[in-house]
Amino acid sequence: YRLFPSNIHTGYSTISKREDRLGQYHDMWNKHVRTVMQEYAQEHHVALDEVFLDFQVQQGWAPLCQFLGITKEEQHPACPHHDNKETVAVPFPHINDKQAYARILKSMSLFGYIWTILLFFMGYCVLQWCKQKFSVHKKKKNKENNKPKQS
C-alpha cells in the first residue's frame, strides 16, 4: 500500500487513476533514490547495504537495529526490540495512523471555526461599542448646538 500525500490534478477522472498516478510518482522517486545511493556506494567503494536501508515501517524494529549494527543481546536503548522474557519488547510507534490524523484534523477544524466565530463576535462588539460611544457624543454636540443662546 502506498501513501503519497499530494493533490493531483482533477483531470484524472477517477480516484483509482489518481492513485495509480501517485503510485507511479512514488515508484519513480524510489527508483531515483536507489540510483543515487548506488552511485554513492560505487564512488566511495562501499557496499550498498552499508549506506542504504530499504525499509517499510510495517517491518518494525528488527531491520533498523540490524542496519545500525545492534544485536538483540545488547539491549541498546536506541533499539528496544529485545525478546527477553523479563522485559516486554517496546512496540514500534505508529503515530501517523489515519484515524489519529483524522481526529487531529477534525479538532483543528473545530478550533478554527470556533476561533473565527469568536473573532467575528468580538469585532461586532467593538463596532457596537464604537457606534454607541460616538452616537452619544454626537447627541451631546447636537444638544449644545440646539440650545438657545442667552444674551
C-alpha positions as CSV (number, residue, x, y, z in Angstrom):
1,Y,0.0,0.0,0.0
2,R,1.4,3.4,-1.0
3,L,0.6,6.6,0.8
4,F,1.9,9.6,-1.0
5,P,0.1,12.7,0.1
6,S,-0.4,15.0,-2.8
7,N,-3.1,16.7,-4.7
8,I,-3.1,15.5,-8.3
9,H,-4.8,17.5,-11.0
10,T,-8.5,16.6,-11.2
11,G,-8.1,15.8,-14.9
12,Y,-7.6,12.2,-13.9
13,S,-11.2,11.2,-13.9
14,T,-11.4,8.6,-11.2
15,I,-9.8,8.1,-7.8
16,S,-8.2,4.8,-9.0
17,K,-6.5,6.7,-11.8
18,R,-5.2,9.3,-9.4
19,E,-3.9,6.6,-7.1
20,D,-2.2,4.9,-10.0
21,R,-0.5,8.1,-10.9
22,L,0.6,8.7,-7.3
23,G,1.9,5.2,-7.3
24,Q,3.9,5.9,-10.4
25,Y,5.3,9.0,-8.9
26,H,6.2,7.1,-5.7
27,D,7.9,4.4,-7.7
28,M,9.8,6.9,-9.8
29,W,11.1,8.7,-6.7
30,N,12.2,5.4,-5.1
31,K,14.0,4.4,-8.3
32,H,15.8,7.8,-8.3
33,V,16.8,7.4,-4.6
34,R,18.1,3.9,-5.2
35,T,20.1,5.1,-8.3
36,V,21.7,8.0,-6.3
37,M,22.6,5.7,-3.4
38,Q,24.1,3.1,-5.8
39,E,26.2,5.8,-7.4
40,Y,27.3,7.0,-3.9
41,A,28.2,3.4,-2.9
42,Q,30.3,2.9,-6.1
43,E,32.1,6.3,-5.7
44,H,33.0,5.5,-2.1
45,H,33.8,1.8,-2.6
46,V,31.3,0.6,0.0
47,A,28.5,-2.0,-0.2
48,L,25.1,-0.5,-0.9
49,D,23.7,-2.3,2.2
50,E,26.1,-0.3,4.4
51,V,24.7,3.1,3.3
52,F,21.1,2.4,2.2
53,L,18.3,0.8,4.1
54,D,15.2,-0.1,2.1
55,F,12.7,0.0,4.9
56,Q,9.0,-0.3,5.3
57,V,7.5,0.8,8.6
58,Q,5.5,-2.4,8.9
59,Q,8.7,-4.3,9.4
60,G,9.2,-2.9,12.9
61,W,12.4,-2.6,14.9
62,A,14.4,-5.6,13.6
63,P,15.7,-4.2,10.2
64,L,16.5,-0.8,11.8
65,C,18.5,-2.4,14.6
66,Q,20.3,-4.7,12.2
67,F,21.2,-1.8,9.9
68,L,22.6,0.1,12.9
69,G,24.6,-3.0,13.9
70,I,22.8,-3.5,17.2
71,T,22.1,-7.1,18.2
72,K,19.2,-8.3,20.4
73,E,21.6,-9.2,23.2
74,E,22.9,-5.7,23.6
75,Q,19.5,-4.3,24.7
76,H,20.5,-0.8,23.4
77,P,18.0,1.9,24.3
78,A,18.1,3.0,20.6
79,C,16.6,-0.3,19.6
80,P,14.1,-1.7,22.1
81,H,13.3,-4.8,20.1
82,H,14.7,-7.4,22.6
83,D,12.7,-10.5,23.3
84,N,13.8,-11.1,26.9
85,K,11.1,-12.8,29.0
86,E,11.7,-10.4,31.9
87,T,11.0,-7.3,29.9
88,V,8.4,-6.6,27.4
89,A,9.5,-5.6,23.9
90,V,8.6,-2.0,23.1
91,P,6.1,-1.8,20.2
92,F,7.1,0.1,17.1
93,P,5.5,3.5,17.3
94,H,2.5,4.1,15.0
95,I,1.7,7.8,15.5
96,N,0.8,8.6,11.9
97,D,-2.2,6.3,11.5
98,K,-5.2,7.5,9.5
99,Q,-7.6,7.6,12.5
100,A,-5.3,9.7,14.6
101,Y,-4.7,12.1,11.7
102,A,-8.5,12.4,11.1
103,R,-9.1,13.2,14.7
104,I,-6.4,15.8,14.8
105,L,-7.7,17.4,11.6
106,K,-11.3,17.5,12.9
107,S,-10.2,19.1,16.2
108,M,-8.1,21.7,14.3
109,S,-11.0,22.5,12.0
110,L,-13.4,22.8,15.0
111,F,-10.9,25.1,16.8
112,G,-10.7,27.2,13.6
113,Y,-14.4,27.5,13.3
114,I,-14.8,28.5,17.0
115,W,-11.9,31.0,16.7
116,T,-13.4,32.6,13.6
117,I,-16.8,32.9,15.3
118,L,-15.2,34.4,18.4
119,L,-13.3,36.9,16.3
120,F,-16.4,38.0,14.4
121,F,-18.3,38.3,17.7
122,M,-15.5,40.4,19.2
123,G,-15.4,42.6,16.1
124,Y,-19.2,43.0,16.3
125,C,-19.0,44.0,20.0
126,V,-16.3,46.6,19.2
127,L,-18.3,48.1,16.4
128,Q,-21.4,48.3,18.6
129,W,-19.4,49.9,21.4
130,C,-17.9,52.5,18.9
131,K,-21.3,53.2,17.5
132,Q,-22.8,53.8,20.9
133,K,-19.9,55.8,22.1
134,F,-19.8,58.1,19.1
135,S,-23.6,58.4,18.8
136,V,-23.8,59.6,22.5
137,H,-21.0,62.1,21.8
138,K,-22.8,63.3,18.6
139,K,-26.1,63.7,20.6
140,K,-24.4,65.8,23.2
141,K,-22.9,68.0,20.5
142,N,-26.3,68.4,18.9
143,K,-27.9,69.4,22.2
144,E,-25.3,72.0,22.8
145,N,-25.8,73.4,19.3
146,N,-29.6,73.5,19.7
147,K,-29.6,75.3,23.0
148,P,-30.9,78.9,22.7
149,K,-28.2,81.4,23.1
150,Q,-28.6,83.6,26.2
151,S,-27.8,87.2,25.8
